[in-house]
Amino acid sequence: MNTAIRVVTVLLLLSLPAVAEQQGFQDELLDHMAGNWLMTGTIGGSQVTHDLVAEWVLGHQYLRFHEVAREVDSEGVPAYEAIVFIGWHQPTSRYTCLWLDVTGSGGQFPEATGHAEPAVDELAFVFDTGDDNIIHTTFTYDRESDEWHWLIEIDRGAKRTTFARVSLARQ
């Protein structure tokens, strides 16, 4: 009897880390974004190549991606770098995104925070910059190719322009 209790106790203790890990935010679409990516396309009218690493952090509550441009300035510093957190805002039942980057525009909270309604294979975040500009950042997952496509558009008054169109392929 004591041996059976010990075995059950050990099995329960061994299962605790797995139970704790599963308590985090579970999202099948964001799971497809986790990994190492090569991002190519056009941003601000220029061809770009960036490396991007996405991983679950903080108890599996947020998907964090770190994006770094391969293009560098005259001092060898990457032309662009961002750290982005995507999670779920339970009270409003929508995704939330915190975008921090080297442009400094993300340092103005809450302008660095966007929200997206749940949709199949798409995260369409809307960021209100607070200066009469609205940034639409849409991540679309292509299941067949296992690639992501991003479109960034900016509303300035009644006019919407495309700022970026890039694709992510697994490395």
C-alpha positions in Angstrom: 0.0 0.0 0.0 2.8 2.5 0.9 4.5 1.7 -2.4 1.4 2.5 -4.3 0.9 5.8 -2.5 4.6 6.7 -3.2 4.2 5.9 -6.9 1.0 7.9 -7.2 2.7 10.8 -5.3 5.7 10.8 -7.6 3.6 10.7 -10.7 1.5 13.6 -9.4 4.6 15.6 -8.7 6.1 14.9 -12.1 2.9 16.1 -13.8 2.8 19.5 -12.0 5.2 21.3 -14.4 3.0 20.1 -17.4 -0.2 21.3 -15.7 1.4 24.7 -14.9 2.6 25.1 -18.4 -0.9 24.4 -19.8 -2.4 27.1 -17.7 -0.9 29.8 -20.0 -2.7 31.3 -23.0 -3.2 28.6 -25.6 -3.7 29.7 -29.2 -3.4 27.5 -32.2 -2.9 30.4 -34.6 -0.1 32.0 -32.6 1.5 28.6 -32.2 2.1 28.8 -36.0 4.1 32.0 -35.5 6.5 30.5 -33.0 9.9 29.8 -34.5 12.7 31.3 -36.5 11.8 33.3 -39.6 13.3 35.2 -42.5 11.3 38.3 -43.4 11.6 39.8 -46.8 9.6 42.4 -48.7 9.1 46.2 -48.8 8.9 48.6 -45.9 8.6 52.3 -46.5 9.4 51.8 -50.2 12.7 50.0 -49.5 13.5 46.3 -49.9 14.3 44.7 -46.6 15.5 41.5 -45.1 15.0 40.9 -41.4 15.5 38.0 -39.0 12.7 37.2 -36.6 12.5 34.9 -33.7 9.1 34.3 -32.0 8.6 32.3 -28.8 6.2 31.9 -26.0 7.2 33.8 -22.8 6.0 34.7 -19.3 4.3 31.4 -18.5 3.0 31.0 -22.0 0.9 34.2 -21.7 2.5 36.1 -24.6 4.1 35.3 -27.9 7.1 37.6 -28.1 8.9 38.2 -31.3 12.3 39.9 -31.8 12.8 41.4 -35.2 16.2 42.6 -36.4 17.1 44.1 -39.8 20.0 42.7 -41.7 20.5 46.1 -43.2 22.8 48.3 -41.1 23.7 52.0 -40.8 27.2 53.5 -41.2 28.1 52.4 -37.7 27.0 48.8 -38.2 23.8 49.1 -36.2 20.8 47.3 -37.5 18.5 49.7 -39.4 15.5 48.4 -37.5 14.8 46.4 -34.4 11.6 45.6 -32.6 10.3 43.5 -29.7 6.6 42.7 -29.9 4.3 40.9 -27.5 1.0 39.4 -28.6 -1.5 38.1 -26.0 -5.1 37.7 -25.3 -7.2 40.4 -23.4 -9.9 38.3 -21.8 -12.2 41.2 -20.7 -12.7 42.3 -24.3 -12.2 38.8 -26.0 -9.6 40.1 -28.5 -5.9 39.9 -29.1 -3.7 42.6 -27.9 -0.3 43.6 -29.2 2.5 45.8 -27.7 4.9 46.9 -30.3 8.2 48.5 -29.1 10.8 49.5 -31.7 13.8 51.7 -32.4 11.7 54.4 -34.1 10.6 55.6 -30.7 7.0 55.8 -31.8 6.2 52.8 -29.7 7.4 54.5 -26.5 4.2 56.4 -26.2 1.7 54.2 -24.4 -1.0 53.3 -25.2 -0.2 54.2 -28.8 2.1 51.2 -29.0 -0.8 48.9 -28.1 -3.1 47.5 -30.8 -6.1 45.2 -30.7 -7.4 42.6 -33.1 -10.7 40.7 -33.2 -10.4 36.9 -33.5 -10.5 35.7 -37.1 -9.5 32.5 -39.0 -5.8 32.7 -39.9 -5.6 36.5 -39.5 -4.7 39.0 -36.9 -5.8 42.5 -38.0 -4.4 44.8 -35.3 -5.4 48.4 -35.2 -3.1 50.9 -33.5 -4.3 54.5 -32.7 -1.2 56.6 -32.7 -3.0 59.5 -31.0 -2.0 62.0 -33.7 -4.9 61.4 -36.2 -3.1 58.4 -37.7 -4.4 54.8 -37.5 -2.0 52.0 -38.2 -3.5 48.7 -39.5 -1.1 45.8 -39.1 -2.5 42.6 -40.5 -0.8 39.2 -40.1 -2.2 36.5 -42.3 -1.1 32.9 -42.0 -1.0 30.7 -45.1 -1.4 27.2 -43.9 -0.5 25.6 -47.2 3.0 27.2 -47.4 3.4 27.6 -43.6 4.2 31.3 -44.2 3.0 34.6 -42.8 2.3 37.7 -44.8 2.1 41.1 -43.2 0.5 44.2 -44.5 0.9 47.5 -42.7 -1.3 50.4 -43.8 -1.6 53.9 -42.4 -4.8 55.9 -42.3 -4.1 59.6 -42.5 -7.4 61.3 -42.4 -9.5 59.8 -45.1 -6.5 58.4 -47.0 -5.0 54.9 -46.5 -1.6 54.1 -47.8 0.5 50.9 -47.8 3.6 51.2 -45.7 4.8 47.6 -45.6 4.2 44.4 -47.4 6.4 41.5 -46.2 6.5 37.7 -46.0 8.0 35.4 -43.4 9.5 32.0 -44.3 10.8 29.6 -41.8 14.5 29.4 -41.4 
